[in-house]
């Protein structure tokens, strides 16, 4: 899906505005969309092998919602607006935190450090990753489609 619109003339942060010393912030949890895709792929394989089987999706609400019903994090935008905060650079996390952060770093000519313990991963997504024998931090950094917003301010 593509959305097109017209924006008022305001100063918006782009990928190229990050500076050394900025803090990396992410809205929402990461990894759930990737894990949701893994669940959907698993259930597809089960269905192909046994078409009479019903998908086992109901108990996996946190992990199946992002790929089916992505949600923009507008509350973060409103918070920044009310607080008078303007991030120096930002990008949606559609390709995974690691990949999209690299886009900001390249465009801004800076590097970045990510503290693994501070990467927001929902507990249910973490447990789902373990169930699939996947590293939760790898799912969070590489998954994508979580549509969190990377903010440097």
N, C-alpha and C positions, 0 to 999 in steps of 0.2 A: 504494500500500500504506500502511496505517496501523498503527502499533504503539501499544498502550496498556499502561501498567504502573503499578505503585505504587512510590513512592519513599520511602525512609526520611526522617525529619525531620532534614535537614541544610541548612546554608546553601548555597544554590546561586546562582551568578551569573545575573542576568537581563539583559535588554537595557538596563535603565535604570540600571545601576550604573557606567557609564563616567565617568571624571573627566578634567579637563584634565591633560595631562601623561602619561596612560597611553600605553603602547606597543601598537601593533597587531601582533598575531601571527596567522599563518595556518598551519594544519597541512596539509601536503601541497602538491601542485602544482595550479595552476588552469588552466582553459581546455580540458582534455582532453575533458570531457564535451560541451562545445559542439561541439568539432571532431569528436567521435565521432558526434554527431547529424548533422553536415554530411556525413560519410562515408556514414552509413546513408541519408540523403536522396538523395545522389548515386547510390548503388547501387540504390535503389528506382526512380529515374528510368531508369537503364540497364535494369533488369529490365522495367519497363513498356514500354519501347521495343523490347526484344529479350528475350522470356521465356526463350530458350535460353541466354542469357549467365549465367555464374556470378558471384556477387559477389566483388569483390576486397577482402577484408577481412583476410586472414591476416597481411599485413605491417604492419597498423595496430593492433597490440595495445594500445598505451598509450592511443590515442584512442577505441577502441571499447569498452573495458572499463567506464568510469564509467557510461554510460547503460544498459548491459546488466546490469552487476554492481556497483552502488554499494557502497562499503565504508565503514563507520564508522571513524573514526580513534581507536580505543580506546587505542592506545599513547600518544597524547598525554594522554588522561585519566589513564592509569596513571602517566605521568611527573610530571604535576602533583601527583597524589596522593602519590607517593613523595617528591617534593621539598618538600611542604608548601606549594605555591603555590596560591592561590585567585584566579582571574581576577576582575576587578571586573565585567565584563560579557562575555557571549558569545552567539553565534548560529550556527546552521548556515548554510553558504553554499549554499543551494538556488536562490536567484534571482540569483546573481552577487555578487561582492565589493562592487561599487559600491552595488547596491540594498540588500543586507543590512547593510552598514555604515551606510547611511543610516537604517535602522530603529534601530540602536543609537544613532546620533547624535540622532535625534528623541526617542527614549525617555529618553535621558540628558541632553538639553539641552546637548550639546557638538558640536564640529565635528571634522573629521579631515583629516589630510594623508596621502597615500599616495605614497611614493617609488617611482616607476615601476621603477627599476633593481632594487628589492628584491622586487618581486612575483614569487613562485615560479611559473615556467612551465617544464615539462619540455621538454628540447631537442627531443624528437620532436614534441610538441604545437606548439612554436614553428615547426618546419619544415613541419608539416602546415598551419598557418595561412598560411604564406607560399605554399605550394602552391595554396591556395584563394584567393590574393590578399586575405587578411584580415590585419588588424593583430593580432599576437599579444597585445599588451597589452589591446586591445579585447575579444578572446575571453576573456582571463583576468578582466577586470573585469566583463564583462556576461554571460558565458555561463551560469553556474549549474549546478546538479546535480553539482558536484564534491564536495559535502558535506565541505568543509574546515570547520574551526571557527574563527570569528573570536574571538580572545581579547585582552582588554585586561588587562594586569597591571602 
